[in-house]
Amino acid sequence: MPDLAQSNVEYKVINQQVYNIQLMDRQVETKIQFVSENPNDATISKYVALEHCFSDQECDAIETYFSKVKTMTGEVGGKAVHKATRDSTLRWLRLNEYPDSVWIYEKIMNHVAQVNAENWQFRLDGFESSIQLTEYEPGGHYTWHQDIGSRRSGLRKLSVSVQLSDPDTYVGGGLELHATQKPVLMPRSRGTLVIFPSYTLHRVTAMTAGMRCALVTWIGGLEAYR
């Protein structure tokens, strides 16, 4: 386990809650202390991007975990999809198989909980599924889509993406959010964590050179959007 770097990001946050590391498996929990002068002091952001949230050492450690995991072809809703829609490979970092990766889950949840408290104040229960690594090579892309869907993916409320690749090692492959009138390109610096509501339209533009790796996950709630 790496020596976790402290983030320079400061938050105003709200009360105390317990978030489950796994939405459907409540055996592992992380407690997060919230403090705020005004519990109702929240804004409605379209997205939050925290640059250099993960250190280079942490990004290297995450990539090492995923190098041990079997690669799959990118899917949509758990089903095979035409490459015109999504062309990528993915790997799942399952906590029951790699329990010492819990620090990754905890760090993500800590930031998500604080950002959510300061912005949307959604009722969250935990991770909707295991953490995913998505890899894009030349020609790879993912067209405009939302992360919220039917069945289990309907529990998703916040989507999370962590940039693992050095931006100088690839061309294309930008994460764009259509959260305003025009698409917005998210920061490409390594270790950037982006959080946005799962109903937000977003895409990954076509890769033209190199490889882009990103950690992707979703935080959900058992209740409808509230």
C-alpha positions in Angstrom: 0.0 0.0 0.0 1.5 3.4 -1.0 2.0 6.3 1.4 -1.2 8.1 0.6 -0.6 11.7 -0.3 -2.7 14.4 1.3 -4.9 16.4 -1.1 -4.6 20.1 -1.1 -8.3 20.4 -1.8 -10.3 22.1 1.0 -14.0 21.5 1.6 -16.9 22.7 3.5 -18.9 19.6 4.4 -22.0 18.5 6.2 -22.7 16.3 9.3 -21.5 12.7 9.7 -22.5 9.6 7.7 -21.3 6.1 7.0 -20.7 5.1 3.4 -20.4 1.5 2.4 -17.4 0.5 0.3 -19.7 -1.9 -1.5 -23.3 -1.0 -2.1 -24.6 -4.6 -1.8 -22.0 -5.8 0.7 -22.1 -3.8 3.9 -19.3 -5.6 5.7 -16.6 -3.0 4.8 -17.4 0.6 5.8 -15.5 3.9 5.9 -16.5 6.6 8.3 -16.2 10.2 7.1 -16.4 13.2 9.5 -18.2 16.3 8.0 -18.0 19.8 9.5 -19.8 22.9 8.2 -20.9 26.3 9.6 -24.0 26.1 7.5 -25.5 22.6 6.9 -27.6 24.0 4.0 -24.7 25.7 2.3 -24.6 23.8 -1.0 -24.3 24.7 -4.6 -25.4 22.9 -7.7 -22.3 22.2 -9.8 -22.4 20.5 -13.2 -19.2 18.7 -12.3 -16.2 18.9 -10.0 -12.6 18.2 -11.3 -9.8 17.9 -8.7 -6.4 18.0 -10.4 -3.5 16.0 -9.0 -5.9 14.4 -6.5 -3.9 11.1 -6.8 -0.1 11.3 -6.7 2.1 9.6 -9.4 3.0 7.0 -6.8 -0.7 6.2 -6.2 -1.5 6.1 -10.0 1.4 3.7 -10.4 0.1 1.5 -7.6 -3.4 1.4 -9.1 -2.0 0.4 -12.5 0.0 -2.4 -10.9 -3.2 -3.8 -9.3 -5.0 -3.7 -12.7 -2.0 -5.4 -14.5 -2.9 -8.5 -12.6 -6.5 -8.5 -13.7 -7.9 -10.2 -16.9 -8.8 -7.8 -19.7 -12.3 -7.7 -21.2 -13.8 -6.0 -24.2 -15.7 -2.9 -23.3 -19.5 -3.4 -22.8 -22.6 -1.3 -22.3 -25.1 -2.5 -19.7 -23.2 -5.8 -19.3 -23.7 -6.6 -23.0 -21.4 -6.6 -26.0 -21.7 -3.5 -28.1 -20.7 -2.4 -31.6 -17.3 -0.7 -31.8 -18.9 2.3 -33.4 -20.4 3.0 -30.0 -17.6 1.9 -27.7 -14.1 0.7 -28.6 -12.1 0.0 -25.4 -10.9 -2.7 -23.1 -11.6 -2.9 -19.4 -10.6 -4.7 -16.2 -12.5 -5.0 -12.9 -10.7 -4.5 -9.5 -12.9 -6.6 -7.3 -12.4 -5.9 -3.6 -13.0 -9.5 -2.5 -10.1 -10.6 -4.8 -7.7 -7.8 -3.9 -8.7 -6.7 -0.3 -5.5 -4.6 0.0 -6.8 -2.3 -2.7 -9.4 -1.0 -0.2 -7.4 2.2 0.2 -8.4 3.1 -3.4 -12.0 2.7 -2.6 -11.7 4.7 0.6 -9.9 7.6 -1.0 -12.4 7.8 -3.8 -15.3 7.6 -1.4 -13.8 10.3 0.9 -13.6 12.8 -1.9 -17.0 11.9 -3.4 -18.7 12.2 0.0 -17.2 15.6 0.6 -17.8 16.9 -2.9 -21.4 15.6 -2.8 -22.0 17.3 0.5 -20.8 20.6 -0.8 -22.7 20.3 -4.1 -25.6 18.0 -4.8 -26.3 16.4 -1.4 -27.6 13.2 -3.0 -28.4 10.4 -0.6 -25.6 7.9 -1.3 -25.1 4.4 0.0 -21.9 3.3 -1.6 -20.2 1.9 -4.7 -22.7 0.6 -7.3 -20.1 -1.9 -8.5 -16.4 -2.7 -8.4 -13.8 -0.2 -9.7 -13.1 -0.4 -13.4 -10.0 0.4 -15.4 -10.8 1.4 -19.0 -8.0 1.4 -21.6 -8.2 3.3 -25.0 -5.8 2.6 -27.8 -5.6 4.3 -31.3 -9.1 4.3 -32.7 -10.7 3.7 -29.3 -13.5 5.9 -28.2 -16.9 6.0 -26.4 -19.7 7.9 -27.9 -22.1 10.3 -26.1 -23.9 8.4 -23.3 -25.2 8.5 -19.7 -24.0 6.2 -17.0 -27.5 5.8 -15.4 -29.6 3.1 -17.0 -31.9 0.2 -16.1 -31.7 -2.4 -13.5 -28.6 -2.1 -11.3 -27.1 0.8 -13.2 -30.3 2.7 -12.3 -28.9 3.0 -8.8 -26.0 5.2 -10.0 -26.0 8.8 -8.9 -22.5 10.1 -9.2 -19.9 9.0 -11.8 -16.2 9.1 -11.1 -13.2 9.1 -13.4 -9.5 9.2 -12.4 -6.9 10.0 -15.1 -4.1 7.5 -14.7 -2.0 8.2 -17.9 0.5 11.0 -18.4 -1.1 13.4 -20.9 2.1 13.5 -22.9 1.9 9.8 -23.7 -1.2 9.8 -25.9 -3.2 12.0 -28.4 -7.0 12.2 -28.4 -9.0 10.3 -25.8 -10.3 13.4 -24.1 -13.1 13.1 -21.5 -15.8 15.6 -22.5 -19.0 16.4 -20.5 -22.1 18.0 -22.1 -23.1 19.6 -18.8 -23.5 23.0 -20.3 -24.5 24.4 -23.7 -21.2 23.3 -25.2 -19.1 20.1 -24.4 -16.3 20.8 -21.8 -13.0 19.0 -22.0 -11.9 17.7 -18.6 -8.4 18.3 -17.3 -5.9 15.8 -18.6 -3.3 16.0 -15.9 -2.4 12.7 -14.3 -4.2 12.0 -11.0 -7.2 14.2 -11.8 -10.4 13.0 -10.3 -13.7 14.1 -12.0 -17.1 13.7 -10.3 -20.4 14.4 -12.1 -24.0 13.3 -11.8 -24.5 10.0 -13.7 -27.3 11.5 -15.8 -24.8 13.8 -17.5 -24.0 13.2 -21.1 -20.3 12.5 -21.7 -18.0 10.8 -24.1 -14.3 9.9 -24.7 -13.1 11.3 -28.0 -11.2 9.1 -30.5 -7.7 8.2 -29.7 -5.1 8.8 -32.4 -1.8 7.7 -30.7 -0.6 6.1 -27.5 -2.8 4.6 -24.7 -5.0 6.3 -22.2 -5.9 4.5 -18.9 -8.6 5.8 -16.6 -10.2 4.5 -13.4 -14.0 4.6 -13.6 -16.6 3.9 -11.0 -20.1 4.9 -9.8 -21.5 5.8 -6.5 -25.2 4.9 -6.0 -28.1 5.1 -3.7 -30.9 2.6 -2.9 -33.5 5.4 -3.1 -34.5 7.3 -6.2 -32.6 10.5 -7.0 -32.8 12.7 -3.9 
